[in-house]
Every structure is written in C-alpha cells, then in structure tokens.
C-alpha cells in the first residue's frame, strides 16, 4: 500500500465543486463530503495517510478530521471487501427475517459479522435502520439497496456479486418502490 | 441589563451572560463538569440543568442558555433535583468508582458532586465499559476508563494551548479521548489539562500515588523558573515539595501554569548543596560554616575591593541581592552585575527594562512585533496572552528573530538587526502597521539584548517608541521580555556595576587575566566557568551545578520554596515568594548567609531580621513597598548604542525544559527533554 495519496483529476474536480458551496474561510464544512470522496478513491476505507491528506487539503488539524471519520459509521477505518454488505438488524427487518440473511451471508461469503472474506470480495457488517422498513428485510451493498429479501433471493444476489455480475437492485420480488406487496389497493380505477 | 429571578430573588445581570453565570452572580451554586469559564461552552455533561420559565416544561442546560429579561430560574425544585440525580446516575454508569486507588481522590469534582447531587446507588446492573489508557507524554497519566467525556482537555489544547492534538474519537458509548495517534501532547502548557480534568482520567504522572491532598501543607507562593512570576501553591509534606500547582492571578497567569514551573520541583531534592564546602588540595572538602567563612575572610581581607567582583544568578531573591550589594559596597567593590547573560539593559529608567504593556495588557494588542524572542519557550504564559490577542482581535503578530511555531500565525519579517533597522527607519511595511495600530506592542527578548551589540539593538527598538508612537496617554507598547526571575529585581536594586565597575563580561575577562582575585557567585551558573581563571570563587547557591563545581568555597543557600523572598516579574510586579519547607541540612536563607559572612569579613551589615532587609530595600527603592502592584514606569529613552552587527537573533533558550539549576536537576524535565527536545536526535548510550 502506498503512503502517498492525492485526489485524481475527477475527484479533484468534484472536491472543488463541493468547496465552492461554502464561503471563504469555511472550507472545513466540506470535511464530510471530502472524506467520502477520499474513501471512494481509496478503495472503500480511510487509511491514516488519506485522512491526513484531507486534513491538509482543508487546512484542518488532523485530529479534527479523525474525529469526524470516527464519528460516522459510514467511514471505514479498516480495509473492506469489494462488496461492502450492510445487514439491517433493526426491529422491522429482524421481525421479517434478518437473522436468516445473516446465515446466508455467512454461507455464501464465509464472513461472520465484521469480517472480510479471504478473497477480498466481501465484508459483512450489521447496521441499524437504513430507512427502508416497508421493504424489510433489506441490506445495503456499497451504494445500493437490496430489498424484500428472503434466504433464497439474497443468496442469488450474493452469488451474482461473487461471479462479478451486477444483480438487479431494489426490491427482489418485483414490486416498484414500496407499493403494497399484493398490488395496488387504492387509486385503482381509471380516471377516478 | 436584563432582570431575572433566581430562586425567588430578583437580580440584574449584564446582557449576554448565560443562566449559569447569572446564578453564580446571585450566589447560587450550579454543579457542572464540562463548563469552564475560560473555555468555549460545550454543553455536553448536562449536570447544570435548571428549570427556566418561560420555556419548555423540562430542565434546561444553564451553561448554554443566554439569559433573557424576565426569566424565572429555579435551581432547587424537585424537577431540578431529579434531573441532576439522573444525570449523575448516567455519568456514573461507566465510571469505575475506583476512588480508593485514584489520585484524584479528595480533590475530584465527580466525587464531590456525587456526594452533593447523586443518588445513594445505581440501578445499572450491566457490565461497565473499559477503555484502553492513552499515551499523552511524560507528564499526563491517563486512566481513560474514568473519563466522563466533558472535553475540557480537548478545548484547552485547541483554544488556550493552541496545539489541536487532542480529540474525542468515536461516538456514544465508544467515545474516547485521545491525542492524535497517541503522540505526546507537545505543549509547554500540557499539564494544565490535569487541573481541568474533573475526574481522575488525566492525572499527574510524576506525582502518581505520591500523596493524598489532605496530607499536604499548602503554601501560596510565586514561581521563579521564568520571569512571569506565576502564582503557585507549593504542596509539601515534611521536608519535601511534592508538587506545585497554579493559583489564580488574573493579572499574571490566570489559572494556568507552564510545565517547567509545575514539574521541575523534583529537582529541588536532587543535587542539593546541604553543607558548606571548602577546596583543599584541589578538592572540595565538606566543612562547617565557620571554616567556610574564615576561608573567605582570609582571602577577602588580603584583597583590595577593586579586585573583588560579584555576579547574581537568575533565581536570586531581591533581599539576598540587596544584602550582597551592600556587602560588596562595604568591601569597596563596584564590580557587581545581575545580568549573567550579558543583557545590555541599564538600571536607569524603569520603563526601559519592563514589560510595560503588562502581561494581561498584551491581550489588547492589535499589532505585535517580537524582536529576538521565542515567547513560547521563554514565557509560555506570555505566549498564551499573545495567542489570546490573536484569537480575540486578529492581532497582526510579526517576528524578527527565531522562526518558530508560536501556536498562532505570525509573519516572519527577518532574522536579525537588518530587518529591525528597516522597521525603525520606516522603510519596512510593518512600521506603518505599528504606527496605525491602536495598541501596538514591541517585545524585545534576551536573544536581542544579551549579545555584544545588545545596547545598539535596545537603542534601535527604543527608537520605535518615537517613530511608531508606542507610548501614548493610555498605552505603553514598549516591552522587554526577561527570562530570569531575578533580573528586574536586580535592576531595581541597582545590582549593576557602579562607577568604574566591571560588568559580567569584564568580570570574566578580569578573572581570566588575573586582574580580579575574588569572584562571588550568588547562584550564578550560566556563565562560562572556564573563564574564571585562577580567581578565588565563592559560590552561594542551592544546587551542585556549574558554579559549585568551579567554586573554592561553597555556601549552601535555599531554593525558592525554602525561603521568604521578593521577586519582581518582567512587568515590574513585586511579589513575595513564601517558604514552604526548610532548606536541607546546613543550608540557610541566602540573605542570612550574606549577613553572617559580613561579620566574618567586616562588612558591617546590621540587619537582624528579614523585615530589616526589606525596610532598607524599600528605602533604597520605594517600588519594593508596592507589593503585587503595577507601578507605571517612567520612560527616558536609552541613548545611542553604537552599531548593530548582522548576526541573526537567537533565543537564549535552546531547551525549554532545562534552563536553571533546579530544572537541570529534575528527572521529569530530563524526561521531557528526551521526549520533546531531543525527540529526533540520536540516543546516546546513557538513555534509558
């Protein structure tokens, strides 16, 4: 792992755009979006030298940036796999079978909670509510939600990812968004 | 001014104060952990809850709530008591309650407030969390499980010390205070976080498990390890000084204390001179007072006065310097000097050698020029005032001299006299900054004055008084920053060469060439002893440092914690240091030694008590009557000093942690030197 880090051209441009949102002398406000950009470029996590790069980029004390990076669970301070699987374990998902999903994840990826697979493809963690309770149980993998999961379709998703494919995101049972599971019950009449 | 009702009593308070401050003004005590009047408001401990109406029907954190006219504040209702009860119960959930083995015990805010506001038990039956201890350097010991996350230490490091290295990592139950990557807290003020910590999470490493607060004798005194004269409390047990803590003095140190002043005290019990010595056959042999005095008398009586000289060191009290000056006068010598570093300061007009803006006054400065000084090491508590000036008003601070990290932004103008000359003749842009400033400040350090062309540098700086209008009706912006606690007192007493007398450099020269036969060193250790030639050297002092090694007779004196002495700080404030413990062994108070020696050599001193010395001192210079006062000092200008040479100014201090015999004898200071000063240097075989 190299200890030098700098934003690449595309990220640099994004960073400049973000910085423009804040008045002169208030560039520290951009620390969260910039840490996110840095994390994306650095492979899903924030090594110390990347945190220090963001600190010097924003002219902030290093400890202030580290405070932010440790406060938010969205920033990873340890290396993660290519697919970062966040299992929701809060009550609605739990009632709807998130425990089964955990077992599936363990079976397919070999990862228990907080572990990264030896091939570097998966990291599995448990998180609190991600706000998609209508479609419980659900998981977030990298930037995408996978909803209405069952042991079977979650296994399919993970295996597709393992093969390097790009499985369909959103509801895995075919409904749009969080429409009722058994089809529309209101506003069904044409022209009504 | 808003009028508020506090527990039924109406009181008028200044606009903009918080409810907590208003309650304090009304004499109502509000418990708190995170709130500290010198730090920003965090509002995270919730201990200061009170009931306020109009407002939501729930307790409000008084530290973060500004008062409004007509507010009714209740601090003793059932709601408030219950709220405090609950907060205390939460704070104690993860607190280990290991008071019997905690160094904070007996002086712990959490302990006291748990007694006053807590419940008698806890309803929490789960496991408490444990937190790994953090490394914060050689002074601050951490037991992080005890931390209640008030963040006072974080705010102190960021705001006052100006070293943003402390932070609160993680969140909720996983929050932990740490330095960045557990590096040592690199500040000369680091140990103040120990005082700020309301629990036993940050305690004193050198003092760990040494004593309980109620076993200590507490003596209020002043610090002498720099020229600031910080107010201190010396905590001692029997014959030993166990620790030194800051005392409140708004005009000098506020409530802070620099690390050297706080932790060099272990040097007070090492390397001490506890009996007289006389050199016989080339070796120093233990002696008694009579032998020592008669050895001196034999030499002095056969020497004419103009072949005798005296140099006073940096830690001398005014009384002993005064007595020595009288003795030297009686012996017919005018070769006396209190400027062992060779600073070219004149004992004439007081305004030319004082910090005239006063230490507290520096806060109001809006343009500052530092000439040949590194205040961060020479006077850390002056540096905090300059930092405050920058924080409060964005003062422009410029440096001519050593380029160092001062903990606030400064403009580097140049290294030496060249740049100073440009400012003096107005060709430098900063000259107009000083001229246009409302409260301009020029601080001249010993790095600029303690050199061969020091008089010229002082003369150049003094020209700024005229050209930049530094002295105005309500403001005096000419400042000299001293590094020695004894210096201003010595100058006030005129402990400088009399008519035809020799100064430090000439004394050394005379000793080397054989023109001087007897050299009296009153705690003077910072001169080049190899230049003393074959002279007969009397060393009076408390530590076996450079002077004692060279001496022919050693007279064991008392350190600053062992005598009552007068010191004058860099702003000209006369302060009294008080005796906390007895000097070790045969050592005696310094003025008394000189008084006794006077009898042996026929010096004719007739003081019987310390009071007599002080009365005579006040008669000689009435300023010594004005204890703890600032007397506006007259300004006379300093004349021409010749030409400045071009060598860059260098700070006289190359290692903050070791500047005098006491700190050089201190193990803690040696540890700090290893950690901070020689951190990058190569380790020698003798290192741990």
Interface residues (C-beta under 8 A of the other chain):
Chain A: X48 X61 X62 X63 X64 X66 X67 X70 X71
Chain B: X158 X164 X165 X166 X167 X168 X169 X170 X171 X179 X180 X181
